[in-house]
Amino acid sequence: MDIKSLMEKFKNREISVEENTKNVLEKIKKNEFNHYITISEDAIERAKELDKKLEDNQQLGKLFGICVTLKDNISTKGLKTTCGSKMLENFEPVYNATVVENLLKEDAIIVAKTNMDEFAMGSSSETSYFGAVNNPLDTKRIPGGSSSGSAVSVAANDVLISLGTDTGGSVRQPASYCNIVGYYPTYSLISRYGVVSMANTLDQVALFANNVEDIIKTSQVVSSCDPKDMTSIKNEYEFSIENYDFNDKKIAVIKNLDIYDVEDVVKEDYYRAIEELKNFGCIIEEIEFKYVKYANAIYNVVMSSEASSNLSRFDGIRYGYQAENYDSIEDLFIKTRSEGFGEEVQRRIALGTMYLSASDGQKVYKQGLKLRKLLKDELRNLFNDFDLILTPTTTDLPYEIGSRNDDALSVYDSGIFNVIVNLATLCAISVPVRRGLSGSVQFIANAFDDNNLLNAARSFERSIR
Ligand code: GLN
């Protein structure tokens, strides 16, 4: 099923929006993979209103009747937005994020908020206060993260589209682990207003679907110029479905894959994709990156520094959880933050605070920014010669839940090809190469070349499956 066919069914009265929404909610309520935190109470009411709209022959929105799930760090008015944390366990925003308004304007239905790594920090769902999410392809395994529940809600066929956020791979990596499509748009194409910040120069709302065409359709709706987000685009961006001709397109691939510790299966799927692109007539050239190997270190410094500053607002006074017994304001801050945040969040706040501390002139942070610039220049310059860069999405396949609890570093490392995109402010999409647990590939394009990126991915997907 895809957006177009489902909307056709509504229009031809083969199924009502209400009936469809009921079916979706029934699946969601089972919460088979622990992928949901909160279910929307008024989805059925809204579905009825939409059916009425159809009956009255009114103009229908671009996502008419389509059920959508949202990662639980995207604010929904009157509907809990927990960020997967005890800190916001009972937090109900008083307004909708701009992306939510955009979805509603085009007649989508928000059905549920999805489980996630706490404050989007993690790659597995294991840092969620609400417990880990299971991968539908193999329930012993992680689904990836941090937008874990969103990926699973699409992979388990509950909904056709879900919104997550991606700061360093949090949509592309779970998309790959769950064998669906995940798109990270160029920074600024989608408003971040009402989306809880993790690392604000890297964060973007990002999309999951079963196919690229649905990603394009959803992008048309969620992308907007937003005066409420000063970093958002100033002119509308055009997303359209077009035929992408791979013939004579130049694609950069990785020469020395071995230094990145890529699992064999993932490597094989990567080479399979490259062969396919050659068959399409692409010109493939192997590139040896200079700065990519430092990407995880750079990401760690920039991300933790920004996160420590963004999360300072959770102090027990302004939002969320408040410790019960305290002797002074300082004691309140300390107790609230020690009790409200989990271990991974505390680790990153501690690291970021250290990187930003004035006592050594913020040496590490500044070094991180310099290296970020070098990496950015290296990758961006490649687009003078190439149309696209192709990498594996992740370096490995999903591991078993709980098996890496003592190995935080190896978990960070598997996202190396994702973080480079956020750090260099590019756009990228992860597309499966074959069905089942397997490696996906990531196409990367220059900033604002999103429409070509998506249409290339669409052509690739159609021929490889
Ligand atoms: N795995 C990365 C991290 O834990 C990704 C986070 C993200 O994109 N939100 O930092």
Boltz pocket constraint, residues with backbone or C-beta under 6 A from the ligand:
constraints:
  - pocket:
      binder: B
      contacts: [[A, 119], [A, 120], [A, 121], [A, 122], [A, 123], [A, 145], [A, 146], [A, 165], [A, 166], [A, 167], [A, 168], [A, 169], [A, 170], [A, 171], [A, 198], [A, 303], [A, 411], [A, 412], [A, 415]]
      max_distance: 6.0
